[in-house]
Amino acid sequence: MKAKILQVAWQQRERMIFQKELINRDAMPAAKEALLSDNRVLIISGMRRTGKSTLLMQLMQEVGNAAYFNFEDEKLLDFTIAHFGDLEEALIEVYGPADFWFFDEIQNVGNFEVAIRRLQDNGKKLVITGSNSSMLSMEFGSKLTGRYKQIELFPFSFGEYLRFQKINFSEKDFYLPESRVMLKNHFNKWLNEGGLPEFLKYQDEQYVKTLFDNILYRDIIVRYGIRRHREFRELVQLLASNLSLPVTFTSLQRSIGLSNSDTIKEYMGYLSNAYMFYEMYQFHDSVKKQLRAPRKVYLNDVAFHNLAGFSSTPNQGRKLENAVFLTLRRKLSMVYSFNGKGECDFVMPEKKQQIKTIQVCQQLTPENQTRELNGLTEAIEAFDSFNGIILTYDQEYELQHKGIRIPVIPVWKWMLTNTADD
């Protein structure tokens, strides 16, 4: 096995290309700080093809004595935890003694956390990536409790998309007509195409469909031994077509025709583990009520909604809401919806800042304004935040409702001038 590992390590080193003009990812400052100022294991997790390997290469350029190994290689199908000793020797031969070890897609190795713990105990700084959140299972957490830091990487945010397109802007561009139109056009393009780096580079719709199928098959169907392929794919299609709409396990079970809602619960857990979908709960003081109430489901990238053939009538309002959720989720581990007499799209009860409530709609109109304002102000009063905002596609003004000042802000401007914890 060592000869095979050595061959793979040399081949991977030869293929490593450190490009000078790489997109500055939003996660880079936190990742760099964790790399250089933190002894814990750094875990970069996220869906396939979101740029984890590229971020890894950028981090490797920050240090001089690094070793790299990618476990996503067909020659390594029989690699097990028992072969880590051979791997250590091979990497020393290829890279020389290194203090920083970078492991890509390590979740392909069963019980990898045992080797990671041993290497960390031996003084190695470890950076690992994985595309399945189950790598942070209870077993892994128990072996490295308090000894790892996780950074989740998403497809390009709107700001990253602009950097990818080499678009520079400043605050004055929000008010200059030509610049404002330019930014809105780019936002609309990003909203409809998503933020998958390679798709944006090559504009190949088949790439999105292939990636979607690979995640479903390799990361879920094969990994978890799913036998009911048709029902599983029907669930995925239903969720992708109806992003941001409230669902329950029972309603999904009935729609697909399964006899047991527990199967739906398992399938959705698998999809979450692969970072394809995110579930958002209604806020309740009781955890039991949270789990029983309808939850909303959001896609990690809207490209799957637009390009994989799941929706004949795309809903811009739902896509706006999906984009806002991802923006919040980049900074916050928990985001909720609020349901009282009315509804509020997003509440963030753990935030220290004032803005804890956000309502999203395509456009405020005389027909929907009262409903949107009532839902928002009810949430504001429930969380005693005295502040909230409404995000729309392109409206910008201020409202007063029940004595509360409510700014109405374009989503694209909010994304470029605010972060989730502002």
ABEGO torsion letter per residue (X at the ends): XAAAAAAAAAAAAAABBBBABBBBBAAAAAAAAAAAABABBBBBBEBBGAGAAAAAAAAAAABABBBBBBABBAAAAABBAAAAAAAAAAAAAAAEBBABBBBBGAAABBGAAAAAAAAAAAGBBBBBBBABAAAABAAAAAAABGABBBBBBBBBBAAAAAAAAGBBBBAAAAABAAAAAAAAAAAAAAAAAEABAAAAAAGBAAAAAAAAAAAAAAAAAAAAGBABAAAAAAAAAAAAAABGBBBBAAAAAAAAGBABAAAAAAAAAAAAAAGABBBBBBBBABAAAAAABBBBBBBABAAAAAAAGABABBBAAAAAAAAAAAAAAAABABBBBBBBABBBABBBAABABABABBBBBABBBAAAAAAAAAAAAAAAAAAGAGBBBBBBAABBBBBBBGGBBBBBBBAAAAAAABBAAX
